[in-house]
Amino acid sequence: MNEQRAQAYINLIEQLLACADDEELNNILQANQELIDPEFLQVMENYATSLEEQGYNNPAAWLRDMAQQLGQYLNLQAGSIEEYQEFLLEVLQAEYESNSDPTVVYPILQRRQHLLDDTFAQLLQQWARNVFFQGNTEQVAGIARMIQNLCIDIQQFPLGSRANNLEIAITGFQTLLEVYTREAFPYEWGQTQNNLGAAYNNRILGERADNLEKAIAALNQSLEVYTCEAFPYEWGQTQNNLGNAYQTRIKGEKADNLELAISGHTEALKVRTFDAFPQDWAMTQCNLGNAYCDRIREDKAKNLEMAIAAFNEALKIYTFDAFPKQWAATQDNLAIAYRYRIRGDKADNLEMAIIASTEALKVYTFDAFPQDWAATQNNLAGAYHNRIRGNKAENLEMAISAYTEALKVYTFDNFPQDWAMTKNNLANAYLHRIREDKDENLEMAILAYIEALKVITFDNFPIGWAMIQNNLANAYSDRIKGDKAENLEMAISFRTEALKVMTFDTLPQDWAGTQYNLAHAYFYRVRGGKDDNLKIAIQAYKNALTIYTKEKDPLHCLKTARDLAILHYNEKQWQSATEAYHIAIEAVENTRLEALNPQRQQEILSEAMDVYHGIVQSYLNLNQKDRALEYVERSKTRYLVQLLTERDIYPKGNIPQTIITELDRLRRAIIGEEQRLAIQEQTRNRGEILTLDQQKQPILNDYTHLNHLKQELNQFIDREITKIDENFILTQTVKPIPFQDILSLTDAETCLLQWYITSEKILAFVVSADGNINLWESSEDDRNKLTDLINNYLQLYYSQNGHQEWINQLSDLLQTFSDTLHINDILALIPNTCKRLIIIPYLFLHILPLHALPINDNQILQDKYDVQYAPSCQLFKITQQRQLNDLNSLFAIQNPQNNLLFTDLEVEIIKSLFVQSDILAKQNATEIAIKTHQNFPLANCIHFSCHGTFNPNKPLESALILTKEKTDQEDGYLRLGEIFELNFKNCRLVMLSACETGLIDLNSISDEYIGLPSGFLFAGSPSVVSSLWKVNDLSTAFLLIKFYETLPKNPQKGEIAVSLKNAQKWLQTLTLDQFEQELERFQLQLDKIINQLGGGKRPIFNESLKQIRQRQPYPFKNPYYWAGFIATGF
């Protein structure tokens, strides 16, 4: 038949299936009489078979009944027994004479297809038994071969009733086994068992589960004879068939069945090779890929990689031109695998899924393959719904469009389950839709959910029904139309209904999710008494937390405990709030975020900072300032650990390669499991209805394996690494510092000033040695004013035209900061005995020279105190515990870009102050030369006189800029991520005489203090001197020369900060005459440097001196020249 008529048949069938009553049915048949012919009846049978294979038994039965009635109308009713006998003998004769040529046999079967029924099966069996009983051995063997071939041809015959054809084949194979015994005819017996197994695997009639068990039994029987050595091709064919049977098996453990399926397909490929049997090889690769996609055991990430590899292998044979249908099916399978892929970039994977589905649609057209077209549209919609790239609003429009397209085939009458599932998914897309009116989108979502419930009922699909109840509750919670109070009552009602199915015992994850949402609804409920609603909400949150624990489900634990804490906080129940916040904090500290997409990472980080802010304020409200301070510290540590675990920092020291290998294995396993759970959760959050198989074995977010891996990693670190690198554990997990350890940083003359900034206020904790904590809190106006000041400060600083203005205004800006921070009020909280101040900034305070803030009596802060900076108390305590080596050896990097005029003077003078020095200057200061120099990790002082760069988007990419040879593998940037891995156990001081080396990420919502100084502190140096802005080359040289000249050879606690303070004071008060004297002191070195300068640089050198001489009487009084350097660490 031609394609146009074939489509006309399909259209007529779909019209018949959609009929509302007999009158409409008769009208359609009358209008389409020209289409009612034997070929139409065959298409009806094929369509009914397809419906049955998908589980739509009622529409299939109705269609067959209609076909039988139309057959009678065409006078095609079954013939007499003589006709059957004549047909049987005719087709057997054709099998014999043509040597089973389908081109000869199939026309006979097509002409008499109305006789292929149970009567024919019984006649074939009776006739065969008579021949077997009466004939001699040779005759029996010949007849048996003909019957075997006939059954195979009928089994594969594409026309007639598929169900009847398989029943005839099964009857014939069973009859043959009465002759083909294993003992007398081992090969034929094995062949027949294999054919019987294939027939049972595809059987339509009977119980599906029983059919598959019979198929497996027959195929295993076949393998008793078909060994790989004796009959390799047949053995491979049977293994493939066995794999297919196990893959769809209903009885037994699903995980076991899939392992057996994989084994069968893998075995088959030993024979079905690319070279020998390319089509069989491609088919088995596809089967293997599907099995790996469904696999439950082993690493899910690896299983999906195996599936993708198998599908790609199959495409080497299944090309668009040679095998378009198989090519499209494989593309569709690839799309599903990429959509759920764990490894690789999630955004890339979804793009690959979209591409593969789009490719499949080149073959799967609406006209040629309507069901496959609809299924692919559904897959495409799911990929667009999840898509990360592109415009989110546009992606949702694409998803809605694809779901709507699928509904052209997935109608309520023809494919009720697919129709309902697509309706639910379409509703989810409308629920999240960005374009058009929000209220209309919500109404569309509600309508589609209600439609889906026509099929997804409590009795037939309880899990799907409960999921739609929850989805409806989500829609009503957000609903704009109607009465708000009534909408919330509807949401509560739907949640309560869902709990009839989603119980603690049967579906604990969904039960917990529903409890959480129910709590949320009661929290905002309008009707009922407030106290009663809050009581119910609290209990529902607590119910959810029995499943959402920090170990089993940290992300949901964070969200649920946070919302419970906010409820308590709003009710001024401070103690209960701290308990809930603590649970949330432990959850976030048990979570690695790299498995999630960037948007979700930011959401979680924002939630995490909220819980830290909340617990700090709750403890302050309880007047427990020590506990509040502990959580201020804890908030800093969390994000640092997150960044370092993403970087995969390695331990320092002599670590055996076997330990590194095992560390890598455990890390990969953890991130793979976290990505699997993240993808699983993404599907759950979209409210998708599970497939029928998934509803029988619903997927739970089981964190057991993940927690086992984490425990294994921690035990491994404790056992194998801590004894070599005791601080390595701090890069892998949050280790809270107790208040007593914080207090140990102080003494009779030393106080701690720790800053903390929330969205509402600025806090300053002053800790003294007696254990007393004095607290200063700003107003909300001052908090907002500080934000405006910082923005103005940075705008001036980064402006091309305003940078000089920033320099000119710096003194006034610092005065304004001092006033806004109420520095004098804070100093009043510091005991009079204090001489040394350890400042721990927070957020954007990290970029300010707090030591240079003006205070009373025309002084600045460091006039009153020796000021040291620390990123955190914990990191400062680590530096305190390190061995303090004498400053004997210097390793200096000098002007690698050859564009800093006075750097050469700086290094030339400084090196003379050390017993030993190694200088890598200019073009010799390559990244490789530095990393491979034997004295680099051994030096007591490491001095970088070069440029630095800060990357606010990726802090670990911040770097010191070196140089590189064209042949170098390194790029000439010593990045922060690399610095964390260096081992400076002999180092006492790292000097970063470079631009902006002290900056941290100002855009971050958390205070991760990730900058170059922190990297060197972690690398082992107890002290780091760095700069907060682009420093002046000449003033920096003079400042650092004075610093080194006054620095003790064996600096003790605080003495590096004191030397820097003294050098800054010296430069600040340096007169022009004194400056000229300093130039004279360095004249020899300057002459040497000037002689080496190129012609273009000498005018710049002279202009620098001229400008200085114009700034009388104190050329370096402006804080720009001296205040930018800070001493961090011990």
N, C-alpha and C positions, 0 to 999 in steps of 0.2 A: 504494500500500500504506500501511497505517496505521503510526504510529511504533512501536507495540508489536510488530507483526509484523517490522518492519525490524530492531529490536533483537534479536528472536529469531533472525533470519537470521544476524546478526553473531555472536551467542553460539554458534550451531551451527558456524559457520566456525572460530571460535577453538578450539572443542572438537576439531574434525577436525584442525586444525593441530597440536594438542598430543598427538595419539594416539601411544601407544608402540608399538602393533603392529596387525596387520590385524584381530585378534579384537576389540580395543577399538573399532576403526573401524566394524566391522559392527554391533556392539552399539549404538553411538551412532546410526547411520543407521536401524536398526530402531526405536529409541525415538523417532525424530523424523520418521517417514515423512510426517506431515501437513504438514511444512515443505518437503518436496522437490517443488517445482513450477517452472515457467519463471521466475517472478520470483526464486526462490532462485538459479537458475543465473545470472541477471543480476547479482545482488548478489555472487556468487562471482567473476564476471568483474571487476566494479568493484574488489573487494578485491584481486584479483591484480594489477590495473593499478596500484593504489596501492602495493603491495609492490614492484613493478618500478621505479616511479619513485623509490623510496628505495634502490634497489640490491639488494633482497632477491630475487634472480632464482630461486633454488632453491625457496623456499616458493611463489612465484608460479607456477612451472612445475608444481609438484605440485598446486596448487589447480586450475589449468586442466585438467590431466589428469583429476582427479577430476570436474570439471564435465562434461567430455566423456563420461565413463563414465555419469554420472547422466543426461546428455542422451539417451544411447542407451537408458537405462532408461525414460525418458519418451517414447521414440519420436520424438525431435526431431532425428534425424539429417538431414543435408543432403538436399535434394530433388533432382529430376532437372533436366536442362538446360532442359527446358520450363518448369519452375517458376521457374528463374532468369530466363528470357526474359520470362515473364509478369510477374514481380515488377519487372523493369527497366522494362518498358513502362508498367506501372501507376504506378510512382512518377514517371516522367518526365511522364506525362499529368497527374498531380496537380501537379507543379511548374509545368506550362504553364497549367493551368486556374485554379490558386489564386494565380498570380503569386508562387510560392515562399513560400507561407504555412506556417510550421512547424506551426501547429495542424492543418493538413490533411495535410502530408507526414509528420510524425512518427508518427501512428497507423499508417500503412502500414509505416513502417520498424520500428515496435515489433512489429507482427503477424508480420513476416517477418524479424525480426532474426537468426534462425538461418541465413539465407542471405547475410548480410553477411560474406563471407569472400573468399579469394583468387580463387575461381571467379567470384564476382560482379565483382571488379575486372577480371579478364581479359575477361569477357563485355562489360562496359561499354567497355573499350578497343577490342575488336574491332568492336562495334556502331557506335561513334562513328567509327572509321576508315572503315567501309563507307559510312556516311551522308556523311562529309566527301568521300569519293571520288566518290560518285554524285550528290550534290545540287548545286543551283545555289548561287550566292553567298548569296542571301537566305535559302535554307533552311539552309545551313551556319551562317550567323550566328545564326539562331534556335535551332537545335539546340545550338550551342556555348553559348549563354547558359543554356539549360536544364541542360546538363551542369555548367556552372560552378556554378549555384545548387544542383544536387543534391550536388555534391562538398562545397560549403560546409556544407550541411545535414547530410551524413553526418559530416563532420569535427567538427561541433559536437553531434552526436547523443549524448545522455548514456547511452543503453542499449547493450546488445550488447558485443562485444569492442572496447575502446578501441584496441587495437593494430590490429585488422582495419579499423576505421573509418578510421584515419589512413592505412593502406596503400591503401585504396580511393580516398581523396581524393588522395593523392600520384599514384597511377596516372592518375586523371582529369585532374589539373592538367597532368601531363606530356603527356598525349594532346592536351589543348587547345592546348598550345604548338606542336603540329605545324600548327595552323591559324592561331592567333594569333601571327603573326610581328610583330616590332617595326615593320617597314616598313609592313605592310598594316593592322595593328590595334594601334597603339601603346598606346592606353588599356587595351584588353583584355589585351594582352601584359603590361603593367605590373601590372594587377590580378591576373593569374594568377601572375606571379612572386611577388607579395606573399603570395598565398594559399599557394603552394607553400613559400615560406620559413617561414610560420607553421606549416605541417604538419610540415616537417622539424624545426623547433624543438621540437615536442612529440612527435616520433616515438619509439616504444618499441622497435620492432625495429631491428636493425642496430647498428653501433658508434656510440655516443653522440657521440664526437668527430667522426666523419665526418658524422653528421647535422647537427651544428651548423655545420660548414663549408659544407655544401650550403644550409642555411638562410641563412647570411650571404651567400653568393654570389647566391642568388635575390633576396634583399631589396635588395642593392646593384644588381642588374640592374633591379629595379622602379624604383629611384630615378633611373635614367637617363631615365625617362619621367615619373614622378610628381615633378615639381618643385613647390616651394612656391608659385610664382606660378601655374602652370597648374592643379594639382590639390591645393590646400592640405589638404583633409581626408585624402585618400589618402596624401599625403606625410607628414602627421603620424602616421597609423596605421602606416605603414611604418617611420618613424624609431623609434617606440615598440617595434615588433617587433624591429627591428635592435638596439636597446638591450638588450632581453631576451636576444637570442642572444649578444651579446658578453659580457653579464654571466655567463652560464653556460658560455662557451666554454672548451674544454679545451686546445686547441692554441694556440700562440703565447705571448707573454709575458703573464702574468696582469695585471701593472700596466697594460700597453698596452690589454688588453681592457677593463678597467674604465674607463679614460679614454674609450674609444670608446662604452661603454655610457652613461656620463654624458652624453657629447656627443649621443647619439641621443635620450635622454629629454629633454634640455634643448631640443633642436631641436623635438621633438614638442610641447612646451608652448607654442611660438610659435603653434601652431594650436589645440591642445587647451586652450582657455582655460576659466576658471571659468564665464564667462557663456554661452559658445557650446556647450560640450560638457562639462558638469560631471562626469559619471561617467567619461568618458575622461580628463579632467583629474586626477581623484582617483586613478585607476588609475596614471597616469604619475607622479604625485607619489610614490606608494608605491614604484614601480619605481626612481625616482630616489633615494629615501631608502635603499633596500637597496644600491644601487650605491655611494652615499657611505659607508655603513657598512663596506663591504668595501674601499673605496679604499685603495691602497697609497701612491700619490704624494701630494705636497703635505703640508700640516700636518694630522696626524691629528686634533688637537683641533678644527680648523676643519671637517674632513670630518664629524665626528660632530655638530657643530652644524648643518651643512647637512642631515644626515639627519634629525635631530630636527625641524627646521623643515619639511621636506618631509612627514614623517608627520603633523605637526600640521595642515598645510594639507589633507591628504587627509581628515582627520577633520571638516572643514567640510562635506563631502558624505557621507562614510561615517559616518553616525550610528547609534547603537544601534537606533533604531526603523526607519530606512529600509533600512539595509544591515548587519544584525547580523553576518554572517559576515565581511565585509570590515572592519567596525569592530573585531572581535575580532582579526583578523590584523594590523591596523595597531597596535592596542594591544600586541600581542606584539612587533612590530618595535620599537616605542618602548621597551619594557622592555629589550630587548637593547641598544639605543643608549644608554639611560641607565645601564645597568650598566657599560658600558665608557667612559662619558663622561669627558673629561679636564677640561674647564672646569667652573667652579662648584664648590660644596662637595661633596666626595665623599660625605659622609653624606647630603646632600640628594638627590644623584643616585640613590643606592641606594634611598632611600625612594620616589622617583618610579618606579624600576624595579619595586619591589614593588607599588605601586599599579596600575601598568599591567598587570602579569601578573594581578593579582587581578581587574581589570576584564575582561580577556580571558576569564577562567574563567566569567564570567556567561553567555557564549555557548558557549565550548568546554567543554561538559559531558562527563562520562564516557560518557553514553548517546548523545548526538548526534554528537560528534566525538572519538572515543576517542584517535586519534593526536595530534590537535592539543592535546587535554587533557593528554596525557602530556608532550608537548614543552613546554607552558607550565608544567607542574608542575616540570619539570627547570630551566627558566629561573628560576622562583620560588625553587627550592632554592638555586641558585647565588647569587642576590641575598641570601638570608638567611644563607648561609654567609659572605659578605663583609660583612654589615651592620655598621655602626659604632654606630648608635643602638640603644637598647633594651638588654635584658639579654643578654649574650653567650651565656650558657648556654641561655636561651630561644630565641635565634636559631638556635643549632645544633639544638635540638629541632625547630624549624619546618623547617629544612633536611632533617633526617633524615625527617621526616614526608612532605615533598613528594617526596623521592627514592623513598620507599617506595610512595607513591601511583603515581608514574610506572611503577613495576615491575608494576603491575596490568595495564598494556597492553603495556609493553616486556617481553615474555616471551622466554625463551631460544629457543623454536621460531619465534615469529612475527617478532620483531625482534631477532635475536641481537646486532647491533652496538650498537644503542641500549641493549639490556639490559646488555651488558658495560660500556659507558661509564657507565651509571647506577650499576651495581654499584661501579665504581671510585670515582665521586664520593661514593656513600654510604659507602664505606670511609673516604674522606678525612674525612668528617663524623664518623664514629665515632672516628677517630684523634684528632680535636681535641675530642671531646665532653667536657663538664665534668660533667654529671649522671651518675648511676648509678655503678656500680663501674668504676674505671679499668681494672682487669685484664680485666673482661668486655667493655668497649668495645674494647680492643685485640684481643681474640679475635674479636669481631664484624668488626673491620676486616680482620684477616688472612683470615678466612673469605671475606669479600666480594671481596678482591683475588684470592684463588685462584679463586673462581668466575669472575671476569672473564677470567682467563687461559684459560678454556675456549674463548673466542672470539678474544680478542686474543692470537694466537699469534705466535711468532717469524717464521714464514713469511708469514703474511697481513698482519699489522700490526706490523712490527718496532719502530717508534718507540713505539707504544702499549704494546707488550710490555715494552720496556726501561723505560718510565716506571713501569709497575706493578711491575717488579722493584725499582726504587728505592723505590717506595711501601712495598713489603713489607719492604725493608731498614729503612725508618724505623720501621715497626711493630715489627719484631723488636728494633731497638735499644732501644725503650722498653718492650718486653714485660716483664710482671711474672711471669706464670706460666712454668713450665719452668725449666731451669737457665740462669743468667745467662751463663755462659761459652758454652754451646751456642747461646743466642740471638744472641750477638755473632758467633759463627761463621756462623750463618745470614745475618745482616746482611751480613757480608763477602762471603759466597757470592753473595747477590743483587746487591750492587754490582758484583762481578766479572762476573756475567752481563750486567748492563746495559751494561757497557763493550764487549761484543761488537757492539752497535749504536751506542752513543754514543761515536764515535771522535773524535779530535782534528780530523780532516779533514772529516767529514760533519756532526757536531753538536758543534761546539767548546764551546758554552755548557753543554750538558748533560753533555758529557765533563768539563768543569771542575767542575761541581756534584757529579758522582759521585766525582771524585778527592777533592774536599773532604770529602765524607761518608765515603769510604773511609779517609782520613787520620784522621778523628775516631774511626772504629771501631778502627783499629789503635792509636790513642793509649790507648784504654780496654780493649784486648784483654786477656783473662785468660790464654789459652793462648799457647804459644810463648814464645820468649825475649824479655825486655823490650828489650834492645838492638836486636834484629832488628825488633821491632814499631815501636820509635821511629824506626828508620832508614827503614822503609817509610812511616811516617806523615809524616816530614819530606819525603821525596821526593814523596809524593802532594800535600801542601800546595804544594810548589814547582811541581808539574805544574799545579795549579789556577791558580797565579799567572801562568802563561804566557798564560792567557786573561783571568783577572780582574786586569787592570791598572788603575792609578789613572785612566787616560784612558778605557778601554773600559768598565769596570764598577766604579766606585769603591766602591759599597756592598758588593759581594762581595769586592772587594780588601781592604777594611777588615776584614771578618769573617775572611777566610782568613789574612791576614798577622797579625792579632791572635792567632788561635789558634796559629799557628806560633811567634809570639813567646813566648806563654805556655809552650809546650812547651820552648823553649830556656831560658826563665827558670827553670822548675821543675828543669831539669837543670843549672842554674848555668852555662849557656853564655852569658855576658853579652854578648860581642861579637855573636854571632849573634842574640841577643835584640834588641839595639839596631838591627840591620839590618832585622829583620822589623817591629819597632815603627815604624821610620821609614817603611817602605812603607805601613803602616796609617795613619799620620798624614797622609802626602801624599794618601792616598785620601779621608780624611774632610775634608780641606781642599779637595778637588776636588768636594765634594758640597753641593748646596743641599737643605735638608730640607723646604721648604714644599710640595713635590709629594707628600709622604707624609702618612699620617694621624697624628694626635697621638701615638698609642701607639707607632707605629714611630719617630717622631721621638725620643721619650724613650729608646727602646731604643738607637738609634744614638748619642745623646748619652752614654748610660751607657757604651757600648762605647768611645767616643772618649776619655772621661775615663780609662778603664782603660788605654788605650794610652799616654796622656801620663804617668800615674802609673808605668807599667811602664818606659818609656824613661828617665824621671828616675832611678828607683832603679837601673836597669841601669848607667847612666853613673856613678852614685855608687859602685856596686860595682866599677867599673873605675877609680875614683879620678879621674874626669874631671868635676870639679865645674862647670867652665865650660860643658861641653856640657849637663850636667843643668840648669843655670840657663837656658840658651837655650830648653830645652823647657818649663820652667816658664812663661817668658814666652809661648811659642808657644801654650800651652794657653789663656791668657787671650784671645789675639787671635782664636782660631777662632770662639768663640761670638759675640763682638761683631760680626764680619763677617756671621755668619749672621743676626743680628737686623737689621742695617742693610740687607742685601740684601732681606730680607722687606719692609722699610719702603720700599724703592725711593728711597733718599736721592738727591738731585740735587746736582750740583757747584755750588760757590759762585763768584761773580763774574759777569762779563758774558758769559753763555753764549747764543749764538744759538739761536733756537727750532728751527732745522733740526737742530742737534746734539741737543737734548732729544728731538725726535721720533724720531731714529734710535736714541738710547739706549733709549727706550721700546720700540721695535720689537724690538731685540735681546733686551731683558729678557723681553718677552712670548714670543718664540720659544723662549728657553731654558727658561722655566718650563713651557711647553706640551710641549716635548720630554721634559722630566724627568717630567712627569705621565704622559705616554704610556708611558714606560719603567717607571714605578712600577706602573701598572695591569697591564702585561704581566708584570712580575715577580710581582705578587700572584697572577695566574692560575697561573704556573709553580710558585710555592711551595705552592699548594694541591694540586699533583699531579694536576691535571685532564688527561685524555687529550685530545689535539688531535682536531679533526674530520678527516674524510678529506681534505678540501681542505688543511687546515693541515699534515697529515702529508706531503702531497706537497710543500708549500712551508713547512716549519716556520719559525715566527717566532723570530728570534734577538734577544737584547738587544744591538742594534748601537748603540754610543755614538758612532759616527763623526760623525753629523750634529750631535749635542749638543756634541762636542768642537770641531767646526768653528765652531759658534755661539759657544762660549766664547772661542775664539781670536780670532774676529772682534770680539767685544766688547772684549777686552783690547787688541787692536791699535787699535781705535777710540778707547778711553780714552787710550792712549799718544799717539796722533796728534792728537786734537782737544781733549782735556780737560786733560791733565796740564800743558800749558803755561799754562793759566788757573788751575787748582786742583790743585796738586801733591800734596795730601794725599787727593784723592778716591779714588785707587786703593786706599788703606788701608781704605776702607769696602766695597770690592768683592771683595778677595782677600787672603788671608793673606800678609803680607810678614814673614818671620821676621827678628828683630833679632839680629845676631851679637854675641858676647860683647864684642868690641872697642867696639861702640857702647854697650853697657851700661856698660863700664868708663869711657867718656868722660863719664858722668854724675857721676863722682866727681872729687875733687881732693885735695890734701894735707890739707884740713880737712873734707872731705865723704866720708861713707861711705853705702853702700846697705844697707838691711836688708829683704830680700825673704822673705816668708813663703810656705810651701807646705804644704798639708794633704792627706794621703792617708787612706785608711780605717784605716790602722794607726798612723800617727805624724804628728807636727808637725815640719816642717823650717824652719830659719831660716838663710838665706844672708847672710853679712856680706861685702860686697865693698869693698875699699879701693883707693886709687889705684895702689898698687904691683902690682895685678893679682892679689893674694892673695885667695882665697876661704876664709873660715872657716865651718864648718858646724856647727850645733847640731841634734841629733835628740832628740825626746822618746821616752819609753817609750809602749807601747800603752795602759798604764793612764792616763797623763796625757792621751793623745788622747781616750780615752773620758770622762775626767773633764771635759775641756774641753767636750765635747758636752753633758754633764749641766748644767754651769754655764751655758752659753748658753741652754739650755731653761729653766732656773730664772730667769735674768735676764729673758728675754722674757715668761715667764709673769707675773712680778711687774709688768713694765712695762705689759703690755696688760690686766692685770686691773683691772676697774672699782674694786674695793675695795682692791687692792694697790698702786696707783700711788704713793701717798704712802709706802707701805712700801718701794717700790723707791727712792724719793728718800732715805729715811732710811738704807737699807742700802748706798747706792751706794759710799761710801768703802770699806766692808768688801768689797763685791763686787769692786771694782777691785784690792784687795789679794790676794784669792783668785785672780783672773785672773793677776796678776803672778807669784804663786807657782806656779801651774799651768804658765804659759809659761816659767818659770825665767828671768825677765828679767835678773836679776843675772848668771846664768851666760852669757847671750848678750852682755851688755855687756862681759864679760871678754874677749870675742873682738874687740872694737873697739879699734883703735889709740888710744893716748893723745893723738895729734895731732888726733883727730876733734873737731870742734865742731858740725858740722851733720849731721843724720841724715835721709836720705830713706827713708821707710817705705812699702813696697808690701804692703798686707795681702792676705789670701786668704780666700775664703768668708766665714764669719761674723765674722772679725776686722775686716772693714770697718765693723761697727757699733760697735766698741769705741773709746773714746778712749785709744788706746795711748800717746799723749803724756802722759797723766795717770796712767799706771800707777806705783804706788809702787816705789821702788828703795831701795838702802841709804842710810844716813845721813839718814833722814827726808826724803828728796827724792822728787820725781817725775821721770819720764824727761826732760821738757822743762826741768827745772832744770839738767840736765847737757848737753843738746844743744838746738840749734834744730831743731825737727821740722817737716819738710814731708811731705805725703802725695802719693802718685801712684797712679793706678789700675794703671798698668803702666809698665815702662821705656820702651816704645815711645812711649806717649802723652806721657810726661814729656819725652822727647827732642824731640818735635814742639814742645812748649811752649817749650823752650829756644831753638829756632831762630826764634821769632817776634820781631818788632820790639816793643820795650818802650816804649810811649808814656807820656808824662807824664800825671799825674792832674789834668787841667785841667777836664774837663767831666763832669758827673754827669747820669745819667738814672735817676730814682727812681720806683718804684711804691709808693704809700703807702696802706696800710690799706684795700684795696678792699672788704673785707667790713665795715668800720667796727666792728670788735669787738676791736681791739688798742689798749688804753688808752694805752700809752706809745710806740707807734709814731710818733705825730705828733711827739712830742718828739724822738725819734731822728732823723727826717728833717729836722725844722726846724733842728736844730743842725748836722747833717752838711752840708746844702746850703750853709751859710755858709762851708765850708772849700774850696769849689770856685770857680773863676773863672766858670764857666757852669753852670747847672743847669736841668733840665726835670723837673717833678714832676707826675705824674698821680696825684691823690689821690682816694680813696674812690670815689664813683660815676663819676668820670671815668676811672678805671683799668680801662677795658674792654679786652678782648682786641683788638678792631679798632683802638681808639685807639692802643694800644701798637705793634701791627704796622705801622700806617700812618704813625706819627710819623717825620718825616724825621730826627730826631736819635737815634732808637733805635739804628740800626746804626752811628752815628758817635761815640757817647759813649765816653769813656775808662774810666768807671766806671759799671756798671749795678747798681743797688741795688734788690732786691726785698724790701720789708717787707710780707709777706703770709703767708697759709697755704700749705702745700704738702701734697701727698698722694702716697703711694707705692703702686703697684699691683704686688704681688708676682707675680701670675699673668701680667700683661702689662706688663713693665717700661717699654715705650715709651709706655704710657698714663699713666705717672706724670706729675704736672703741678703747676704753680704755679696757685693758685686766684685768679682775677681777678674781674671783674664783667662784666655784659653788659646791654645794653638789650634790651627785648622784641623789637625789630625786627632785632636783630643776627643775621647768619648764623652767626657764631661762637658757641660755647657757654660762653665765659668761662674755659676751661682752656687754659693754655699747656703743651702736652704735650711730653714728652721727644722723641718722634718729630719734632715740629716744631722743637724747639730744635736738633737735629742739623743742620737745614737752614738755620739762621740764619747770617749772615755778620758776625762781630764782629772784623773785622781791625783796627779802631782801638782795641779794648777792651784795657785792662790788667788790670782786676779785675771779676769778677762777685761780688756779695755776696748770698747767699741768707739773709736774715734771716727765715727761715720755719721751720716745724716739719718735722722729719724729711726735710730736703732732701738729706741725705748718705747716706740708706739705699740699700741694694742688695737684690737678690732673694735672700733667705735660703733659699728652698725649692729653688733651682736646684742641680743636681748639678755644675755647672761654675762657674768663677769669672769670670763675664762682666763684672763690675764695671759693670753698666749702671745708672746713676743720674743724677740731674740734674747733678752736677758734671762727669761725663764728657761729657754733652751739651754743656755750655758750653765745655769744653776743645776738643771737636771743632768747635764753632761759631767758634772763633778766639781766645777769651780765654786768655792764658797762666796765669791764676790764678783760682781759685774758692774762696770761703770759704762753708762750708755747715754745717748742724747735724745732729747724730746723733739728737736726740730732741725731743720737744715742749718747747721752751724757755720759760723764764719771760719774760714781756713786759717787765717793768721792768728785771730784771738784764741782759737782752739789750740794751735801749736804752743803759744805762750802759756796758756792755762795748764796744759798737760805736762809741759816741761817742768813747771813749778810744782805740779802735783807729784811727779815722780821724784823731784829733788827733795821734797819734804817728807816723802813716804818712808816709814821705817823699813828696814830690811826684813824684819819679822813682825809684820803688823798683827796686832791682837784685836780683840773685840772692838769694833767700831772705829778703828784707827784709819781705815781706808776712807770712811766717810769724813772723818776729821781732816785728813789731808786734802780731800777734795774741797771741803768747806773753806779751809785756809787758803787754798789756791784760788778759789772763787772770790774770796774777800780781797785777796791780794790784787787780782786782776780788776775787780770792781773799783778799787781805790788807787790803782796805778796812775800816776801823773804822766803827763807827756814827757817831762824830763826823765823820769824813771824809765819810761818806755825807750827813749833814745839810749839810755845807758844799757838796757837789755840788748838792743840792737848791736851796740858796740861789743858787748860780751860775746855775741854770736857772730861777729864780723867774718871770722875765718870761714866758718861753715856757710854763711850767707854768700860770700864771694864765690865759693866753690859751686854753690847751687845756681847762682846768677849766671856764671860762666857756662853752665850746662843748659840754660834755658834757650829755647828757640827765639827767633826774632819777634814772633808774634806775642810771646808771653812776657817779655821784659816790660813793655808799656803797662800791662796789667799789674805786674809786680810794683812798678813805680806808682801807679795810680792808687793802689791799695795803701801804700805808705802815705801818699799825699792826703787821702781822705782821713786817715787816722790823725794826722798832724793838724787837721782842721777841727777836730773834736776836742777842744780844750775845756777845762784843765784835765778832765778824766776821760780819756778817749774810749774807755770800755765800761763806763758806768751803766749804760743801758743793760737791763737783764738779758737782752738778746745775746750778748757776748759771753756770758758766764753762767747764767741760771739754767741753761738747757741740759747740763750734765747732772745725772743723779747716780748715787751709789746704792746698788741693790744687793742685799745679802748680808753676810756676817762681817 
